[in-house]
Amino acid sequence: MVRFHELGFKSFEDYADEFFSSLLPSNKTYAYFVDWRKIRQTISAYVEEISLLNSLTRVANSARGQHLERMLMKYPRVVEVIPMLIAERAKRGQIDIFDPDLEEFITLDFSAKTVCSESARRIAMFCGKVGILNLFAEIKDAHDYLLGVEVGLDSNTRKNRSGHIFEEMVRAKVSKFLPEGWKVIQNDPDLSLYDSAGKSAAKAKTHDLVLYFGQRPRIVIECNFYNTTGSKPISIAESYPDMEQAAAERELTFVWVTDGPAWRQMREPITRAMQRMSWILNFRMLHCLATIIQLHKCGSK
């Protein structure tokens, strides 16, 4: 059971009430909305090719297809930018499309190494049919246009980014009250309890945070934020007691920091975990981690 007395609570019920009443309604920090670094890296990788495509804005509509064909033959890497113009992530550099006139699927390859006169012709025809050639009659700069496209695509990854954001929130807060001699390492490549806990190393080789005192790891922290209910948080709640046991066998302390409005609808699975584990905190309860660290300083786990 959660060691509520050492966390400053009179009873398990008081601890549980505090946990559920102080859950964050959201983890939308400023970093949640757009990953500008990733977007700029994506576009800067093709800055020369994007500049070449801008020449299409100065070509007559009727000649734009032939101009693009010649460009692809002379500068084949331009072909890799074309899927970006229609917000398409080409898997393995290829796009499969059903051609109604042929009544069959065709595969277009957007890899620079495959460009030839025939593929350049087919890709220029593709650009005409999907509206890319007409696009260059409407825009002034492909670079600015692609910035907008990538921002839109990046919004689709917000759900995946959510977990990393909460991990960073926890790391930043923990770092503020770490005593002298302690340090926090994210995704420490030298420590994993997953094999010991019977989990596949392929699924998760590292832990979100590991607290070291000197050169020795002392506290392992996993961070999870759940906006919506589902099988994954329930599975985590059922498996982390085993992770805590694996940590104890290596003289480590395991702390689960979890938050989010979903736990209000899933009280039963996390309450069961609270009855089996020593340390479960939410973000607003992270100050209690100072107590857990102090226990280490006093020689207790």
Secondary structure by P-SEA (a helix, b strand, c coil): cccccccccccaaaaaaaaaaaccccccccccccaaaaaaaaaaacaaaaaaacccccccccaaaaaaaaaaaacccccccccccccccccccbbbbbcccccbbbbbbcccccccaaaaaaaaaaaaaacaaaaaaccccaaaaaaaaaaaaaaaacccaaaaaaaaaaaaaaaacccccbbbbcccccccccccccccccccccccbbbbccccccbbbbbbbbccccaaaaaaaacaaaaaaaaaaacbbbbbbbbcccccccaaaaaaaaaccccccccccccaaaaaaaaaaaccc
